[in-house]
Amino acid sequence: MQPRVNRRAFLRTAVAALAAGTTLPLLQACGGREESPTPTAAGGTGATAEPTATAAVTPATQASPSPAATTATPTARGTIGGSLTVYSGRSESLIGPLMDQVQSALGIDVRVRYGDTAELAAAILEEGERSPADLFFAQDAGALGAVAREGRFIQLDADVLERVEPRFRSPDGLWVGISGRARTVVYNTDQLSEADIPASILDFPNVERWRDRLGWAPTNGSFQAFVTALRVLRGDDAARSWLEGLKALGTRRYENNTAIVKATIAGEIQAGFVNHYYLVREEAQAGQDLPAENYFYRNGDPGALINVAGVGILASGRNQEQAKALVDYLLSAEAQQYFAEQTFEYPLIEGVPASPKLIPLEEIQTPDIDLSDLDDLQGTLALLQEVGLL
C-alpha cells in the first residue's frame, strides 16, 4: 500500500476546491455522496444522495416529517435541557425524525447542519477550536477516523462504547458506530444459485463465466470504501489486480447501488457489488420477494466488510453533556429499532433484531481491519483513475 496521504491537507484541498466551485470526485469517496436509505411515508425507503454541505443550521423541529410506520416510543431519560449543534453527513430525511424524538425526550434544542460527510469533516478541521459543532454524525467510519487522527474528538464513556462490538468502534474510544452497512454480492436467483458465488470476492476476476454479467459503481462512496479496505488488507497491487481483472471482463458500470440491484432483478446482469439494504428496500417497496438474493461473505474475506455510520464528540464543543446524551439516545433500543425497521441497516446493540432478510451480525466474521483506516481514500481515487474507472 502506498504511504498514507496527509488527510488534513487532503480535506483542506477539498475546501479550497469547493470554494472555487470545483466538483471533486474525492468528495464521493468519503461517503458524503453515498446513497442514503431514507424513510418514506409508505414505510419503505427511497435512496437519495446526501445533500451538499451548506452553512445553514436546521432546528430539529423543522426536520422532515416522520414516516408513517412508527418506531418504539422513546424511553424516558429525564430532561437534559440546553442546546446542541450537530454536523450531520446523514441526510435530514433520514435522521430528522430521530432529532425530533431527542428534542422531545431530552428537552435539548438540537440544531443540525446537514451536508456532505467529506465537506463537513473538512469544515471541522478548518474551523478548529472555533467550530460551533458539538457532535459529528458521519456517513462512514473513514471520515470519523480522519477527524479523530487530528485530535478533535474526546474519548467516549466506557458504558457507551461497550454497547457496540469493538469491530464497529474506534479502538481508542474516540468514535462509535450507530448503524452497520454490509457489503454483499446481489445475484439473480433465476440465473444463479448461492453455490455459484466464488468463495472469495477476490475470485471473480479472470473467470470467463462472469464476462459481461457483473455490475459495479466505481464512483459510489461505498464501493470506494471497499476498495480502500482491500488496499489496507491486501495491498495496492492486489487491489489493482482485482479492479483490472473485473474491468477486463466487461463489468458494467452503474451510477449507484440502486441501479445495480434493479439491473440484477431484471436479469440485465447476473450479479453486482452493493450494500445489503438496497435489495431489502426494493422488496419492501414491492411488497413481495423478487428474483434476487444477497450473498453475504462470512469468512473474514475482504468481501465481508461492514462499514458503519457513527458519531464522535468534538473536544472543542461547548455542550458536551448534551452531546453525550445524544450518543446515549442513538444507541438506545428505540433509535436502533428505527434504523433496523426504517432503513434496513444493521442495529449495533444487543437486543434489537435486524431485518429477518439479513444474516445475523454474529454470523459474519468481518475482515481484521480498523475501520478508522478507511480514511486514506485519496489513494483509492488515484488507483481508480489509474485503472481507468474514474
Secondary structure, 3 states (H helix, E strand, C coil): CCCCCCHHHHHHHHHHHHHCCCCCCHHHHCCCCCEEEEECCCCCEEEEECCCCCCCCEEHHHCCCCCCCCCCCCCCCCCCCCEEEEEECCCHHHHHHHHHHHHHHHCCEEEEEECCHHHHHHHHHHHHHHCCCCEEEECCHHHHHHHHHCCCECCCCHHHHCCCCHHHECCCCCCEEEEEEEEEEEEECCCCCHHHCCCCHHHCCCCHHHCCCEEECCCCHHHHHHHHHHHHHHCHHHHHHHHHHHHHCCCEECCCHHHHHHHHHHCCCCEEEEECHHHHHHHHHHCCCCCEEEECCCECCHHHCEEEEEEEEECCCCCHHHHHHHHHHHCCHHHHHHHHHHHCCEECCCCCCCCCCCCCHHHCECCCCCHHHHHCCHHHHHHHHHHCCC
